[in-house]
């Protein structure tokens, strides 16, 4: 996570909302031979007894699934990002940078009982299919029993017990409003990055409001 506090003002609830809306990230643990990583879809669940967990599934053959759990783990979730040219600030002595949104969820990764797998798969697929409306949602009852049984033998359910939520929403908050507006216009006109125009929109929205519900606070501008 970026150490500059100007970029780390997002409340925990908003950081979790950002991660949940993305629904895809990179899970990593330390294996015996070095770091292990897996790119995975996931769901965030509020536990009945308090706290938050991330439910995921992995192929049985995945190295993380065979890593001797429980283990400390990190789920890194990337939002949009964009390159920023210093020319767009219209100010002297500026350097290139990269604006981005990211959430890190740290905790302990556990293997879940087999009966947790099917409900998890149903919830994850339903969440993403809902975003495709008005397309009729795909559901698991469209699969044959034999195909479903074969799939269920190939994957396992896991739970990341979240102990720490970190986030960076880097939108040039350490610049003046004029410089930020210039960066937003430049990014929109010349988008370099994944979802670069979304970054431009976030900067513009942040300049228009100081509403804490936006998830972004406006620190004092510095040159």
Secondary structure, DSSP 4 states (H G I P E B T S, - for coil): ----GGG----HHHHHHHHHHH-EEEEEEEETTEEEEEEEE-EEEE-TTSSEEEEEEEETTSTGGGS-SSEEEEEEEEEEEEEE-GGGG--SS---EEEEEEEEEEEEEEEPPTTHHHHHHHHHHHHHHHTTTTSPPP-GGGS-HHHHHHHHHHEEEEEEEEEEEEEEEESSTTS-HHHHHHHHHHHHHS--STTHHHHHHHHHHHHH---GGGS---PPP--
